[in-house]
Amino acid sequence: MGIVVGYLATPEGRAALGAAIEEARQRETRVVVVVSARPDEPEEQRAAVEAELEKVRAELASSDVDHEVRLLTGGDVADDLIATAEEVGAQLVVLGLRRRSPVGKLILGANAQRVLFDAPCPVLTVKPGPA
């Protein structure tokens, strides 16, 4: 059981992490942070991801929420989130969405759409606050 959150080092990713921590507190459960990386990612990029994950781990540790951080290298974000949600018996998946133009609102991102349709549990989508 737990809350699964897809994380990127973006305002949307930080908003999703914050919402997941708050949901985990309310539900008294753990947070499983999923970060997807491409298997062919350059070493410099992988080092930057690892450095960002240290910040995420620190934030989670200070939140006093039971947590796990997973760096997955399957390369498909939606598959990684769905598989993790199924594996842990997730109560909720949390995704950050970016603001879109009026035309862009007609089309939801492909990964977000797949997670919304295929997740084995409810999906909470959040947007970052005003910049």
N, C-alpha and C positions, 0 to 999 in steps of 0.2 A: 504494500500500500504506500501511497505517497503522491507527491505532486511532481510531475515531470515538466521541466522548462527548457525550451530551446534558447540557447544564448549565443549572441554575437556581441562583439565590442562596439556597439552602436547605442544611440539613445533608445532605440526600440528594444534592444537586448537588455539594457539596464532597467527599463520599465517592466519588462517581463520578469526579470529576476526579483525586483522589488515586490511585484504582485504575487509571485510564487512564495516568497518568504512570508508575506502577510497571510496568504491562504493557508500555508503550513502551520502558522501560529494558531489561526482560528480553528483549524481541523485537528490540531495536535498530531501532526504527521511530519514526515521527512520530505526534503526537497532533493530531487535528482536532476542535476544540471547536465544537459547534453550539449556538447560542442562538437559540431561536425567539421572535419577537415578533409581535404582531398588527399588521397594517398601520394600524389605527385607534387605536393606543396613544397616550394623551395625552403631550404633550411632556415633562412632569415625569417620567413613568414611563420614557420613553425615555432621559432624562438619567441617571436612577438606574441603568438597565441598562448604559449606557456607562461609568459610574463603576465598577460592579462588574466589567465586562470589563477595565478597566485593572488591577484587582487580580489577575484571572485571568492576564492577560498577564505581569504581574510574577512570579507564582508559576511560570508555565511557563518564563520566562526564567531564573529562579534554579534550575530543575530540570535545566538543560542538556539538555533534550529538544527535538528539532526539533518545531515546532508551528505551527499556524495556528488562528486564531479567526474563526469565521463568525457574523455576526449576520444571520439570515434573517428576512424579513418575510412569509413565505407564510401564517403563522398556524396551520399544522397541524404539530405537533411530530413526530408519527410519520412523516409524509411527508417532512419536512425531514431527519430522521435516516436514513431508508431511502434517499432520493435521494443524500445525501452519501456514505453507505456504498457505494452502487453506483458513484458517480462516482470515488471515490478507490481503489476496489478494496480496501475495508477487510478486514483480517484479523479484526477484532473490533469490536463495538459495546458500549459500557459505559453502563449506566443505573443511576441511583439510585432505589431504591424506599423508600417510607415504611413504617413499621411499621403494621400494621393490627390492628383488633380481631379476635376469633375469627370473628365473622360476616363482617367485611370481608375476611378471608383467602380466603373462597369466591370473591370477585370481584377479579380483578386489574385495575388501572387500564386504561382503554381504549387509551391511547397505548402503554403498556408492552406490552400484549397484542399490538397490531398490530406493534410492532417485533419482538417475540419470534417471531411467526409469519411476518413478511414480510421480515426482514433477509436480505441475501444471504450472511451469514457468522454465526458463533457470536455469541451475546449474553451478556455477563456482567452480572448484576444484583448490586448491592451495597446494603447498608443502613449508615447511620451507626452509629458506636459508641454506647455508652450516654452519655446526656447528663450 
